[in-house]
Amino acid sequence: FLDPNKFSDDGTTSMSGLSFSKDGSLLAYQVSEGGSDWRKIIVINTTTKEQVEQALVDVKFSGIDWLGNEGFYYSSYDKPKGSE
């Protein structure tokens, strides 16, 4: 359905999880850039494969659990400053 090999030209972007909505019309997937633990969640329409909203950022150690087709649960954290 999605080819993570096409996410970046240099191969440093990977997909780390995905979840379809209850009716299969939406897909939420997590992307890691440069091997980082910090991820972003992108939601796309499964018919057009176009992004639905802005990506969610600062997601870490999270699953994606849909609440029907209404939305989904995920975990987000404040990014530390410097080397905190």
C-alpha positions in Angstrom: 0.0 0.0 0.0 2.8 2.4 0.9 6.5 2.1 -0.1 8.7 3.4 2.7 11.7 3.2 0.4 10.2 6.3 -1.4 9.9 8.4 1.7 13.4 9.9 1.2 16.1 9.8 -1.5 18.9 9.0 0.9 17.0 6.2 2.7 17.1 7.8 6.2 13.4 8.0 6.6 11.5 4.9 7.8 8.0 3.9 8.7 7.6 2.7 12.2 3.9 1.9 12.5 0.6 2.2 10.8 -3.1 1.8 11.6 -6.2 1.9 9.4 -9.4 3.5 10.7 -12.4 1.2 11.4 -13.9 1.5 7.9 -10.5 1.6 6.2 -11.0 5.0 4.7 -8.0 6.6 6.6 -4.5 5.4 7.4 -2.3 6.9 10.1 1.4 6.0 10.0 4.5 7.0 11.9 7.6 8.2 10.2 11.1 8.5 11.7 13.7 10.7 10.1 17.4 10.1 10.4 17.0 7.2 12.9 15.4 9.5 15.5 13.2 8.2 18.3 11.0 11.2 17.6 8.3 10.5 15.0 5.6 12.3 13.2 2.2 10.8 12.4 0.8 11.3 8.9 -2.9 10.6 8.1 -3.9 9.9 4.5 -7.1 9.1 2.7 -6.7 5.5 1.5 -8.5 6.1 -1.8 -6.5 9.1 -3.0 -3.4 8.6 -0.8 -3.4 12.3 -0.1 -2.5 13.7 3.3 -5.7 14.7 5.3 -4.3 17.2 7.9 -1.0 18.5 9.0 1.4 15.9 10.4 1.5 15.4 14.2 5.0 16.0 15.5 6.9 15.2 18.7 5.5 11.7 18.9 7.6 9.1 20.8 7.1 5.5 21.9 3.5 5.6 20.8 1.0 3.3 19.1 -1.9 4.5 17.0 -5.3 3.3 18.2 -8.4 4.4 16.3 -11.6 5.3 18.0 -13.9 4.1 15.2 -13.5 6.6 12.4 -13.6 9.7 14.7 -9.9 9.9 15.5 -7.1 8.1 17.2 -5.1 8.0 20.4 -1.3 8.5 20.5 1.4 9.8 22.9 3.3 13.0 22.6 6.0 14.6 24.7 7.6 18.0 25.0 11.0 18.0 23.3 13.9 18.5 25.7 16.0 21.6 25.3 19.7 20.9 24.5 20.9 17.6 25.9 18.3 17.3 28.7 
